[in-house]
Each structure stands twice: as C-alpha cells, then as structure tokens.
C-alpha cells in the first residue's frame, strides 16, 4: 500500500478546506513525508481526517471537536494528526475509504481513520460527535480507548492492520488482464439497475437518495440503443422526481448532492459541480427524446446558476458550494411563507399554486420548497419572473462558502455537458461558455499549474 507524500497542503492557497482548519487548536500536519516520519519517530498512531470544503458533517465535526480545546488536547497527546482534502488527494482518500468499507462500515465524510505509525489502518469511521449521541460513542471516549488499546495490545492492532493493508492492496491493484467488451453486458447491467429502482419515487430504492447519474445513464443508453422503452421511461421519471423535490433549487437552479430521505425532499444542501454537469448531460438527452418542459427549465436554470455563482477567475468553474451559512444547514435556500409573501407581495399565491413548502418528519429547519404541480406554458413564463424576484431577495442573504478549486476532471464533465446542451437547445452562448472554460483549463496546463 504505497502513497506518495505531498507538499505542505495546510499552507496551500488552493485548498479552502485545509485553510479552514489551519488555526484549530489541533496540531494538524499535512500528508507529507515529515508527518509520517514524526509518527515513526514518536511511535504514536496517526489520526487521519479526510474531508472536503462543502461537506456539512465535516464542518459539524470540526466545530464540535476540532475547535474544542478539550478534544484537541486529547488528539495532540495521543496521535500525530493529519488533515487531508479529498479533492487534493483522491489517492489517499481512495485507499482509506476502501479500508473503512472493508471493515464493514458505511463510507462517507468526514473520513476518520486510525493508522499505525507506518500509515496502515486498524480502525475507523466517519462523523463522531464530541458527546455520545445518534447511537455513536463520543469522540473523546473513542480516542482514549484507542490510545489505551495501542499501549496494551499494539501487536494485535498491528497484525490486523497488516492483514487489512494486504487486502486493500489486492483490491486496489491494477491488472494487466484484458477483457473484451460484449454487447450483452449493457442489457444485463441495465436489467440489474432496473430491478433496484423505486417505481413510486424514482431513483434507487430507499434513502438516502443520490442522483446516481452513471446508473441512470446506463439505463438510458440501454433504453435508446436496445429499444428498452421501460428503461428510458424509468430514467425520465426518476429525473422528473428529482427536479420536483427539495433536492433541486427551485429558485436559483442546480441540484444538491443528495437527499437524506427516500422522497428527494430533504437535501444535503451542498452543490457540487460534477453533479450538475451530469444533470445537464442527462437532462439534455432526455429532453431531446421527450421534449419534456421540466427538463428544459431545469437545464436553463442550472446553467444560469453556473454563470451566476460558479465562474472562477480565468473562465473555469469552481468546485462546490457549502451546505451551511450563518451556522445553519440550508439557510440560504430555505423559505417561510412570510418571506415569500414579503418578496412577491400579492403575487405570492400565484407562485404557491405550483410550488409548496414542506417540513418533513425529522427536519428541524425552515420549510423546504418543492414543486407540486408542473406549470403550463403561460404559467412558466410568469413563474420565471416571480423566481427572479425571489432570487433578488435571496441575494441579500449571507451566501454559503465556495470552494474555488478548478478541478480539471469536473470541469471536463461540465464542458462536455454544456457543449452538448448547446447543440440540443441551439444555444450558442452555452457553447461559448464551454469554450471559455476549455481554454482556461488548457492555459493552466501550459502554465504548469
């Protein structure tokens, strides 16, 4: 299990996530040769925390634990603490996320892993509260128990870490075995996906629900290429459900990363560039075949959001927007009826004929806006004007933080999606947007950045 060390990323201007933690009382180290050497010299285990700038629970754990003097004292006493931005070091994230899932745990971020001094994992999890709750033990309890176990049963931990590391190395190892593509693979794969669909709410059964664009694209491709109309219809239905639920930003455009429930209603409010690139790509394909106005509206609104909020210096696109603002998840996106009435005056009722506010079970914030009735053509024009007024009102709120990293792979997804959407909708301005981003990425590569 080999990972190349990196430069000191805590001092890197390219990572807002790491800058957020640079002044914690925790003695954070970057993933570097120096940090690994310190762990070997002191023979202390490593506490590795992996996250990213828009991750809600990363911020929660940072506020509850990493900014707390009591927690930091335990961390600094027992461990060499290493902080990693998963978008800067996907190689590190991939290895230790694979280790966590091999332990039988559900993956996610923040990824919290405990490693031997030679960086081999022996235990881990995701978010841990400072005090015991949510059915999880408290973080201080966990660290003290691990510290004690390290002193008393180190040989056992190291033996387990060796076996786990060997398993992960084999799992992630490349292969030189060549396999031929078989035309029968796509229908079989699509059938497996189709059997897992939620036929009442779209997407895969159960919650949380992710847009899961690769699965939707495979279904769509099989539907179009091989005449499986039921597969294509399931994709259109799933996309329609997403675009009606709270996971979609009905005022400003753009899809949140996932919903915590099975109804697409309660989102984790962070917005990721790659999710929205895939929304534009899939939505364009579905619109080209069905002509559904909901898909057109969502693509137009999402590209408008991209231009308004995600343009980075030089023409590329920023990575993500945080879920939180003013210390509250989703605060920027949530509305009360009174706020809508203040923004729209006498027009509020016309807006709320088609849109509604919900407080689903377990949701403690302000109501979540969703679409309950697809508007007819004349109403769509009127609603666009009302949304513009709501957008102006929302612009006066405190905005979520933005991760300004321009990632080549995510920009590539968006550039491709915009170029294709420009063809489907005959929008030369979208092609210009894609071209500008492409030129920015190429120029960065030439500059060696």
C-alpha positions as CSV (number, residue, x, y, z in Angstrom):
1,X,0.0,0.0,0.0
2,X,2.1,2.9,-1.3
3,X,1.1,6.6,-1.2
4,X,3.4,9.3,-2.4
5,X,3.8,12.1,0.1
6,X,2.7,15.6,-0.8
7,X,3.9,19.2,0.0
8,X,2.5,21.1,3.0
9,X,-1.1,21.4,1.9
10,X,-2.1,23.3,5.1
11,X,-0.2,26.3,3.7
12,X,-1.7,25.8,0.2
13,X,-3.9,28.6,-1.1
14,X,-5.6,26.1,-3.4
15,X,-7.5,24.3,-0.6
16,X,-10.2,26.2,1.3
17,X,-10.9,23.1,3.3
18,X,-7.4,22.9,4.7
19,X,-7.3,26.6,5.3
20,X,-10.5,26.2,7.4
21,X,-8.5,24.0,9.8
22,X,-5.2,25.7,9.8
23,X,-5.8,27.6,13.1
24,X,-7.6,24.9,15.1
25,X,-6.0,24.0,18.4
26,X,-5.4,20.6,16.9
27,X,-1.8,20.3,15.7
28,X,-2.7,19.3,12.2
29,X,0.0,18.1,9.8
30,X,-0.3,17.7,6.1
31,X,0.0,14.4,4.4
32,X,3.8,14.5,4.0
33,X,7.0,12.6,4.5
34,X,7.7,14.8,7.5
35,X,4.4,13.8,9.2
36,X,4.9,10.1,8.6
37,X,8.5,10.3,9.8
38,X,7.2,12.0,13.0
39,X,4.8,9.2,13.6
40,X,7.5,6.6,13.3
41,X,9.9,8.6,15.5
42,X,7.4,9.0,18.3
43,X,5.7,5.7,17.8
44,X,2.4,7.3,18.1
45,X,-0.6,6.2,15.9
46,X,-1.9,8.5,13.3
47,X,-5.3,10.1,13.4
48,X,-6.3,10.8,9.8
49,X,-9.2,13.1,9.0
50,X,-10.3,13.4,5.3
51,X,-13.0,15.8,4.1
52,X,-13.8,18.5,1.6
53,X,-14.9,22.1,1.7
54,X,-18.6,21.7,1.0
55,X,-19.1,18.7,3.4
56,X,-21.7,19.6,6.1
57,X,-20.7,16.9,8.6
58,X,-17.1,17.8,8.1
59,X,-17.9,21.3,9.3
60,X,-20.1,19.9,12.2
61,X,-17.2,17.7,13.5
62,X,-14.7,20.5,13.1
63,X,-16.9,22.9,15.1
64,X,-17.8,20.3,17.8
65,X,-14.5,18.6,18.2
66,X,-11.5,20.1,16.3
67,X,-12.2,23.6,17.6
68,X,-12.7,22.3,21.1
69,X,-9.7,22.7,23.5
70,X,-10.5,19.6,25.4
71,X,-10.8,17.4,22.3
72,X,-7.7,18.9,20.8
73,X,-5.7,18.2,23.9
74,X,-6.5,14.5,23.7
75,X,-5.8,14.4,19.9
76,X,-2.4,16.2,20.4
77,X,-1.4,14.0,23.3
78,X,-2.2,10.6,21.7
79,X,-1.8,11.0,18.0
80,X,0.0,12.5,15.1
81,X,-2.9,14.3,13.5
82,X,-3.1,14.5,9.7
83,X,-5.7,16.5,7.7
84,X,-6.4,15.7,4.0
85,X,-8.6,17.4,1.4
86,X,-10.0,14.5,-0.6
87,X,-10.2,16.7,-3.7
88,X,-6.5,17.4,-3.4
89,X,-5.5,13.9,-2.6
90,X,-8.0,11.4,-4.0
91,X,-5.4,8.7,-3.8
92,X,-5.2,9.0,-0.1
93,X,-9.0,9.1,0.2
94,X,-9.5,6.1,-2.0
95,X,-7.2,3.9,0.0
96,X,-8.6,4.7,3.4
97,X,-12.2,4.7,2.2
98,X,-11.6,1.2,0.9
99,X,-10.2,0.2,4.2
100,X,-13.2,1.6,6.0
101,X,-15.7,-0.3,3.8
102,X,-13.5,-3.5,4.2
103,X,-14.1,-3.2,7.9
104,X,-17.9,-3.4,7.2
105,X,-18.6,0.3,7.8
106,X,-20.6,2.6,5.6
107,X,-18.3,5.1,3.9
108,X,-18.7,8.8,3.9
109,X,-17.1,12.0,5.0
110,X,-15.5,13.2,7.2
111,X,-13.5,10.0,7.0
112,X,-11.9,9.4,10.4
113,X,-9.2,6.7,10.4
114,X,-6.7,5.5,12.9
115,X,-3.4,4.3,11.5
116,X,-0.2,2.6,12.7
117,X,2.9,4.8,12.5
118,X,3.7,3.3,9.1
119,X,0.2,4.5,7.9
120,X,-1.6,1.2,7.9
121,X,-5.2,1.4,9.0
122,X,-6.5,-0.5,12.0
123,X,-9.9,1.2,12.8
124,X,-12.1,4.0,11.6
125,X,-15.4,5.6,11.0
126,X,-16.9,8.8,9.7
127,X,-18.5,11.5,11.8
128,X,-18.2,11.1,15.6
129,X,-19.9,13.6,17.9
130,X,-18.0,15.0,20.8
131,X,-20.5,13.5,23.3
132,X,-22.3,10.2,22.8
133,X,-25.4,10.6,20.6
134,X,-27.1,9.4,17.4
135,X,-26.2,5.9,18.6
136,X,-22.5,6.8,18.3
137,X,-19.9,6.9,21.1
138,X,-18.3,10.2,21.9
139,X,-15.1,11.2,20.1
140,X,-13.0,11.6,23.3
141,X,-14.1,8.2,24.5
142,X,-13.1,6.6,21.2
143,X,-9.7,8.3,21.2
144,X,-8.9,7.3,24.8
145,X,-10.0,3.7,24.2
146,X,-7.8,3.5,21.1
147,X,-4.9,5.1,22.9
148,X,-5.2,2.6,25.7
149,X,-5.5,-0.3,23.3
150,X,-2.4,0.9,21.4
151,X,-0.4,0.7,24.6
152,X,-1.8,-2.6,25.8
153,X,-2.5,-4.6,22.6
154,X,-0.3,-2.9,20.0
155,X,0.8,-6.2,18.5
156,X,-2.8,-7.3,17.9
157,X,-3.6,-3.9,16.2
158,X,-0.5,-4.1,14.0
159,X,-1.3,-7.7,13.0
160,X,-4.8,-6.7,12.0
161,X,-3.5,-3.7,10.1
162,X,-1.1,-5.8,8.1
163,X,-3.9,-8.2,7.0
164,X,-6.2,-5.3,6.2
165,X,-3.5,-3.5,4.2
166,X,-2.8,-6.6,2.2
167,X,-6.5,-6.9,1.4
168,X,-6.7,-3.3,0.3
169,X,-3.6,-3.6,-1.8
170,X,-5.0,-6.5,-3.7
171,X,-8.4,-4.9,-4.0
172,X,-6.9,-1.7,-5.5
173,X,-4.1,-3.2,-7.5
174,X,-4.2,-2.7,-11.2
175,X,-4.5,-5.7,-13.6
176,X,-3.0,-6.4,-16.9
177,X,-5.7,-8.9,-17.8
178,X,-7.5,-7.8,-21.0
179,X,-11.2,-8.4,-21.4
180,X,-13.3,-8.0,-24.5
181,X,-16.4,-5.8,-24.5
182,X,-19.5,-7.8,-25.0
183,X,-22.7,-6.2,-26.4
184,X,-24.7,-8.3,-23.9
185,X,-23.0,-6.5,-20.9
186,X,-25.1,-3.4,-21.2
187,X,-28.6,-5.0,-21.2
188,X,-27.6,-7.3,-18.2
189,X,-26.2,-4.3,-16.3
190,X,-29.3,-2.2,-17.1
191,X,-31.6,-5.0,-16.0
192,X,-29.8,-5.2,-12.7
193,X,-30.3,-1.5,-12.1
194,X,-33.9,-1.6,-13.2
195,X,-34.7,-4.3,-10.7
196,X,-33.4,-2.0,-7.9
197,X,-35.5,1.1,-8.9
198,X,-38.1,2.8,-6.8
199,X,-41.1,2.7,-9.1
200,X,-43.0,5.2,-7.0
201,X,-40.4,7.9,-6.3
202,X,-37.7,7.3,-8.9
203,X,-34.0,6.5,-8.4
204,X,-32.8,3.5,-6.4
205,X,-35.0,2.2,-3.6
206,X,-34.6,3.5,-0.1
207,X,-32.8,6.5,1.4
208,X,-30.7,8.4,1.3
209,X,-31.1,9.0,-2.4
210,X,-28.3,10.1,-4.7
211,X,-28.9,11.2,-8.3
212,X,-26.6,8.3,-9.3
213,X,-26.0,9.6,-12.8
214,X,-23.9,6.7,-14.0
215,X,-26.7,4.2,-13.3
216,X,-29.2,6.5,-14.9
217,X,-27.0,6.9,-18.0
218,X,-26.6,3.2,-18.3
219,X,-30.4,2.7,-18.2
220,X,-30.9,5.5,-20.7
221,X,-28.3,4.1,-23.1
222,X,-29.9,0.7,-23.0
223,X,-33.3,2.1,-23.5
224,X,-32.3,4.2,-26.5
225,X,-29.9,1.8,-28.2
226,X,-31.6,-1.5,-27.5
227,X,-35.2,-0.5,-27.6
228,X,-36.0,-1.0,-23.8
229,X,-38.6,1.8,-23.6
230,X,-39.3,0.9,-20.0
231,X,-35.7,1.7,-19.1
232,X,-35.8,5.0,-20.8
233,X,-39.1,5.9,-19.2
234,X,-37.8,5.0,-15.8
235,X,-34.9,7.4,-16.2
236,X,-37.2,10.2,-17.3
237,X,-39.5,9.5,-14.4
238,X,-36.6,9.5,-11.9
239,X,-35.2,12.7,-13.3
240,X,-38.7,14.3,-13.0
241,X,-38.9,13.2,-9.4
242,X,-35.6,14.7,-8.6
243,X,-36.5,18.0,-10.2
244,X,-39.7,18.2,-8.3
245,X,-38.3,17.5,-4.9
246,X,-36.4,19.6,-2.4
247,X,-33.0,18.3,-3.7
248,X,-33.4,20.7,-6.6
249,X,-33.1,24.5,-6.0
250,X,-36.4,25.8,-7.5
251,X,-35.4,29.4,-7.1
252,X,-31.8,29.5,-8.3
253,X,-31.3,26.3,-10.2
254,X,-28.9,23.4,-9.6
255,X,-29.1,20.1,-7.9
256,X,-27.9,19.4,-4.3
257,X,-25.6,16.4,-3.7
258,X,-28.3,14.0,-2.3
259,X,-31.4,13.8,-0.3
260,X,-31.4,12.3,3.2
261,X,-34.8,10.7,2.7
262,X,-36.4,8.4,0.1
263,X,-38.6,11.1,-1.4
264,X,-36.0,13.5,-2.8
265,X,-37.3,16.1,-0.3
266,X,-34.7,16.8,2.4
267,X,-31.3,17.5,0.7
268,X,-27.8,17.9,2.0
269,X,-27.6,21.3,0.6
270,X,-24.1,21.4,-0.8
271,X,-23.9,21.8,-4.6
272,X,-21.2,20.0,-6.5
273,X,-20.0,20.9,-10.0
274,X,-19.9,17.3,-11.1
275,X,-23.5,16.5,-10.0
276,X,-24.8,19.4,-12.0
277,X,-22.7,18.6,-15.1
278,X,-24.3,15.2,-15.1
279,X,-27.7,16.7,-14.6
280,X,-27.2,18.9,-17.7
281,X,-25.9,16.0,-19.7
282,X,-28.6,13.5,-18.8
283,X,-31.4,16.2,-18.9
284,X,-30.3,17.2,-22.4
285,X,-30.5,13.6,-23.6
286,X,-33.9,13.1,-22.0
287,X,-35.3,16.4,-23.4
288,X,-34.0,15.6,-26.9
289,X,-36.1,12.4,-26.9
290,X,-39.2,13.5,-24.9
291,X,-39.4,17.3,-25.2
292,X,-40.4,17.5,-21.5
293,X,-40.5,21.2,-20.4
294,X,-39.4,20.4,-16.9
295,X,-36.0,19.2,-18.3
296,X,-35.6,22.3,-20.4
297,X,-36.4,24.6,-17.5
298,X,-34.0,22.8,-15.1
299,X,-31.1,22.9,-17.6
300,X,-31.7,26.6,-18.3
301,X,-31.9,27.4,-14.6
302,X,-28.9,25.3,-13.7
303,X,-26.7,26.9,-16.4
304,X,-27.8,30.3,-15.2
305,X,-26.8,29.3,-11.7
306,X,-23.4,28.1,-13.1
307,X,-22.8,31.5,-14.7
308,X,-24.0,33.5,-11.7
309,X,-22.3,31.6,-8.9
310,X,-19.7,29.2,-10.1
311,X,-17.5,31.1,-12.5
312,X,-13.9,31.1,-11.4
313,X,-11.2,33.5,-12.4
314,X,-9.9,32.8,-15.9
315,X,-13.1,31.1,-17.2
316,X,-13.2,27.8,-15.5
317,X,-15.7,26.6,-12.9
318,X,-15.4,26.4,-9.1
319,X,-15.8,23.0,-7.4
320,X,-18.7,23.4,-4.9
321,X,-20.8,25.5,-2.6
322,X,-21.1,24.7,1.1
323,X,-24.3,23.4,2.6
324,X,-24.2,25.8,5.5
325,X,-24.4,29.6,6.0
326,X,-25.0,31.5,9.2
327,X,-24.2,28.4,11.1
328,X,-27.3,26.5,9.7
329,X,-27.6,23.9,7.1
330,X,-29.5,25.1,4.0
331,X,-30.3,28.5,5.5
332,X,-29.5,30.3,2.2
333,X,-32.0,28.2,0.3
334,X,-34.9,27.9,2.8
335,X,-38.1,30.0,2.8
336,X,-41.0,30.6,5.1
337,X,-44.4,31.6,3.6
338,X,-43.9,35.0,5.2
339,X,-40.6,35.5,3.4
340,X,-42.2,34.6,0.0
341,X,-45.1,36.9,0.7
342,X,-42.7,39.8,1.5
343,X,-40.7,39.2,-1.7
344,X,-43.7,38.7,-4.0
345,X,-46.4,40.8,-2.4
346,X,-49.8,40.0,-4.0
347,X,-48.2,37.5,-6.4
348,X,-47.2,35.0,-3.7
349,X,-50.4,33.0,-4.1
350,X,-49.8,32.6,-7.8
351,X,-46.4,31.2,-7.1
352,X,-47.7,28.9,-4.4
353,X,-50.2,27.4,-6.7
354,X,-47.4,25.4,-8.3
355,X,-44.8,25.4,-5.5
356,X,-45.3,24.4,-1.9
357,X,-43.4,24.4,1.4
358,X,-42.9,21.2,3.5
359,X,-41.5,20.3,6.9
360,X,-40.9,16.5,6.5
361,X,-40.6,14.3,9.6
362,X,-37.3,14.8,11.3
363,X,-36.5,18.1,9.6
364,X,-35.9,20.9,12.1
365,X,-35.1,23.8,9.8
366,X,-37.3,26.2,7.9
367,X,-39.7,24.7,5.3
368,X,-38.3,23.2,2.1
369,X,-39.6,24.4,-1.2
370,X,-40.7,21.8,-3.8
371,X,-42.7,21.6,-7.0
372,X,-46.2,20.1,-6.6
373,X,-47.8,20.9,-10.0
374,X,-45.9,21.2,-13.3
375,X,-46.9,24.6,-14.7
376,X,-48.4,25.0,-18.2
377,X,-46.6,27.1,-20.8
378,X,-48.1,30.5,-19.9
379,X,-47.6,29.9,-16.2
380,X,-43.9,29.0,-16.8
381,X,-43.2,32.5,-18.2
382,X,-44.9,34.1,-15.3
383,X,-43.2,31.9,-12.8
384,X,-39.8,32.8,-14.3
385,X,-40.4,36.4,-13.4
386,X,-41.5,35.5,-9.8
387,X,-38.4,33.4,-9.3
388,X,-36.3,36.3,-10.4
389,X,-37.8,38.4,-7.7
390,X,-37.2,35.6,-5.1
391,X,-33.6,35.3,-6.4
392,X,-33.1,39.1,-5.8
393,X,-34.4,38.7,-2.3
394,X,-32.2,35.7,-1.6
395,X,-29.1,37.6,-2.9
396,X,-29.3,39.8,0.2
397,X,-28.7,36.7,2.5
398,X,-25.3,35.5,3.7
399,X,-24.0,33.2,0.9
400,X,-22.6,29.7,1.5
401,X,-18.8,29.4,1.2
402,X,-17.4,28.5,-2.2
403,X,-14.6,26.1,-2.9
404,X,-12.7,27.9,-5.7
405,X,-10.6,25.0,-6.8
406,X,-10.8,24.5,-10.5
407,X,-10.6,20.7,-11.0
408,X,-9.8,19.5,-14.5
409,X,-11.9,16.4,-14.4
410,X,-15.0,18.1,-13.0
411,X,-14.6,21.0,-15.5
412,X,-14.3,18.4,-18.3
413,X,-17.6,17.0,-17.3
414,X,-19.2,20.4,-17.4
415,X,-17.5,21.5,-20.6
416,X,-18.8,18.3,-22.4
417,X,-22.3,18.8,-20.9
418,X,-22.5,22.4,-22.0
419,X,-21.3,21.7,-25.5
420,X,-23.9,19.0,-26.0
421,X,-26.7,21.1,-24.4
422,X,-25.8,24.0,-26.8
423,X,-26.5,21.7,-29.7
424,X,-29.7,20.2,-28.3
425,X,-31.1,23.6,-27.4
426,X,-29.4,25.7,-30.2
427,X,-27.7,28.0,-27.6
428,X,-24.5,29.4,-29.0
429,X,-23.9,31.2,-25.7
430,X,-23.6,27.9,-23.9
431,X,-21.0,26.8,-26.4
432,X,-19.1,30.0,-25.7
433,X,-19.2,29.2,-22.0
434,X,-17.9,25.7,-22.6
435,X,-15.1,27.1,-24.9
436,X,-14.0,29.7,-22.4
437,X,-13.7,27.0,-19.7
438,X,-11.8,24.7,-22.0
439,X,-9.4,27.5,-23.0
440,X,-8.8,28.2,-19.3
441,X,-8.0,24.6,-18.5
442,X,-5.6,24.3,-21.4
443,X,-3.9,27.5,-20.5
444,X,-3.5,26.3,-16.9
445,X,-1.9,23.1,-18.2
446,X,0.5,25.0,-20.3
447,X,1.4,27.2,-17.3
448,X,2.2,24.0,-15.3
449,X,-0.4,24.9,-12.7
